[in-house]
Amino acid sequence: MVNVLVLHGPNLNRLGKREQAVYGRTTLEDINAGLIRKGEEWGLRVACYQSNIEGELIDQLHLAEGNFDYIVFNPGAYTHYSYALRDAIAAIDVPVIEVHMTNIHARESFRHTSVTAPVTCGQIVGFGALSYELALAAIRELANRNMENKG
């Protein structure tokens, strides 16, 4: 079974309450429950973790090595300035897919640059909560391709 860590950064615990016109009414709990269900359906074991603290997210990235096959990561606002998270992603041997519910490239100019994206295997933005599920679909496809290449 493929093990996937879903990491949620700062303020994502406020989904469903925070800026509903931008992020909608879906809660983080709804997203996590849906990802775990979809993961089971697709043969992926999904674990979810959220923190507003940069160092805790770095610790989770480090701990993922040897325990998870892939990471889905929404760094939230840290996306745009956390070189520490960027370096943590670059320092591990686990593929990371960066996810954002909104299209960061169509929002305020300070959100257009992701310092973390260059060290990830891909970025999915702008599809609301579906962005996370699209990342899981990509992982399912990548895992299937890896199995075919080994077999």
N, C-alpha and C positions, 0 to 999 in steps of 0.2 A: 504494500500500500504506500502511496505517495503522501508524505507529510508536508503540510503547508501551514506556515505561520502568517497570520494576517495581523499586521501592526497598524494601529491607528494613532496618529499624533495628537497634538494639542487641540483642544476645543471640540474634538469630534464626539466626546461624551455628551455634548450639548445638542447633538442632532435631534431634530424633532421640535426643539424649542428655539434654537438659534437661527436667526435670519431665515425664516421659513420661505420667504419669497425667493431666496437664493438656493437653499438646501432642501426645501420641502419639509414634510411632516414625518418622514421615516426616521425612526430612532436608531441609534447604534445597536441596541439590542435586537431590533428587527433585522438589521443588516447581518449581524453575526449569526443569528438563528438561521437565516436564509442561506448563508454561506456554508454553515455546517450541514444543513439538509442537502444542499446541492452537491457538496463534497461527498457525502455518503452515497448519493445517487451515482456520482461519477467515479467512485473508488478513490477519493482523496480524503485523507484525515485532516481536518481543519481545526486549528487552535487560534484563538483570537486574544489580542492584548491591546489595551489602550493606556496611554500615559500622556500627561501634560508636561512631563519632565524629560528634557533632552537626554540626560545621562541614563535614565531608565530605558529609553528606546535604544540607546547605544548598547547597553547591557543585553537587551533582548536580541539585538543583531549578533552580538558576539556569542551568546548562548545558543543561537540557532545552528551554528556550525556543528555538524555531527548529529543533530537532532531533527533537522528539517531539510527537505529537498528543495523547497522554494519558499520565497517570502513575497507576500503582497503588502506593499507599504504605502500608506498615505501619510506623509510627513507633516501635513497641514502647513502652517506658516513657516515651519523650519525648512521647507522645500527651498525657500528663496535665499536663505542665508546661513544655514548650518553646515559649515565645512566639517564640523565634528561628525555629523551624521554621514556626510559624503565620504569621509575617510573610513568610517566604520563599515559602510557598505563595500567600499573598495578593499577592505582588509579581510573580508570573509569569502569563503568559497561556496556560497549559496546564491543562486540566481535570484535577483530582486526585480519585481515589476512594480513600478511607481504608479499609483492610482490617485486620481482626484475626481470628486463628484462634479465639480464645475470645470468649464474649459478655462484653465488658468491663462491661456494665451489670448483670451478675449475679454479678460477682466482688467483691473487696474494695472498700469504699466509695471508697478513693483512686483506683480505676480507673474510676469511673463517669463522670467528667468528661473530655471530650476538648477540649483547647484548639485542636486543629487542625481538627476536624470542621466548625466553622462556616464555614471558608473553602474547603471541598472541595465537589464537586458531589454527593457521597453517601458513605455509610458502609455497609460490609458486615461483620457480626460474627457469630461463633459457629458457623461451619460448618467449622472445621478448615482443612485445606489447600484444601478446596473454596471457601472464601471468596475466594481469589485467582482461581480459575476463574470464579466468579460475577461478579467485577469485569471479567474479560475479556469475558464474555458481555454485560455492560452496555455495554462499549466497542464491541463489534461492533454492537450495536443502535443506539447513539448515532451511530456512524460511518455506518451504513446510512441512518438518518434524515437525517443531514446531506447525504448524497449525493442522496437523494430531493428534499430541499428545494432543492438547487442545480440539479437537473436538471429 
